[in-house]
Amino acid sequence: MKTFILFLTVSTSLFCQNTLESGRESLKNKAYAKAEKKLSAYINSNKNDREGIELLGDAYGYQKKWDAAIIEYKKLTQLEPNNANYHYKYGGALGMKAMQINKLSAAMIVGDIKEAFLKAAELDPKHIETRWALVELYMQLPGIIGGSRNKSLKYANELENLSKVDGYLAKGYIYEYDKAPELAETYYKMAIKEGGSYTCYNKLTTLYENEKQPKKAIANLEASKKVHKRNAMHYQIGKVCAEYNIQLKKGENCLLTYIKNHSAKDGVPKAWAYYRLAQIKKHQNKKEKALKYINLAIDNLPEIEVFEEEKEKILGL
C-alpha cells in the first residue's frame, strides 16, 4: 500500500512538472492561449508555485489580459515581497492597463504603479528595466499627479551609472519628449558612439524624422546600414526618400534592393516597398511606372486603404 501511495505521489509530481514544462514551451513558441490553459491547470494543483504563477502572468500579459496578469503578479509580490522583478512586472501590468482605460480611471491606479516600480528600484539598485519604467512614467505623467522631468532625470542618471548606453538613450528620450531636440540629438549620438546598436541608430533616425530633417535621417540610416548590414535599412532609406521627395534615385535603388533580398525577418511586407516606389515615380511624374508599382502593392495587400488612396492620386496626374 505504501508503495502504491509513493507511486501515485511520484506520478502526480512528474505530471505537474510536465505540465509546467509544456506551458513554458508553449510560451516560447508564442502559443499564448495554449500556455494559459496548461499553466492555469498547473496552478490549480500548485497554488503557491512562484514559477508557475509568473509564467501564467506572462501568458496573460502577452495576450494583453492585463487584469488577469495583475492578479498573478500581485500574488508573487505577496509570496515573495523582496523580489524586485515581481514588483516590476506587477507595476508594468498596471501601467499597461492604465493605457487602455479612461484618464480618470487611470489616475486612480497611478499611485499603485509608482509604488510597485519604486519598490523594485529600492530592492534592486541594478534593476535596469525598472529605472527605464520610472524614466518613462515620470515624463508621461502630468505634473498634477506626480510627473516630473527632474525625477525622470534622476533615474536616467542611475541608468547611466549602470549602463552608459541606457543612460544616454534615457536622456535622449527625456529631451525628445520635452521638445528639446538638440539635446536629444546629442544624447542619441553619445549612445551610438558608446554602444552603436541598431536601437541607438534607430532612436536618432526617428528623432530626425519627427523633426522633419530627412537628409539627416538618411545619413544616419546609411551609417547604421554600414554597421548592421540589415536589408530592412534599405526600406527605411527608401521610405524617407519617398516621403520627402528627396534623393529619389537613391531611394529607388534601396527599395529595389530591399525587394530583391526580402525575407520574413525584414518585417515590412514587400507591398510597402512597392507603395514607396509608386510614390517616387509619382514625384517624377512617371505615371505608368507609378501605376505599375501601386498595383503591385494592392495585389499583395488589397486591404490597405492608403494604397487605394495613392492610386487615386496617381490617376490624377
Secondary structure by P-SEA (a helix, b strand, c coil): caaaaaaaaaaaaaaaaaaaaaaaaaaaacaaaaaaaaaaaaaaaccccaaaaaaaaaaaaaacaaaaaaaaaaaaaaaccccaaaaaaaaaaaaaaaacccaaaaaaaaaaaaaaaaaaaaaccccaaaaaaaaaaaaaccccccccaaaaaaaaaaaaaacaaaaaaaaaaaaaaacaaaaaaaaaaaaaaacccaaaaaaaaaaaaaaccaaaaaaaaaaaaaacccaaaaaaaaaaaaaaccaaaaaaaaaaaaaaaccccccccaaaaaaaaaaaaaaacaaaaaaaaaaaaaaaccccaaaaaaaaaaaac
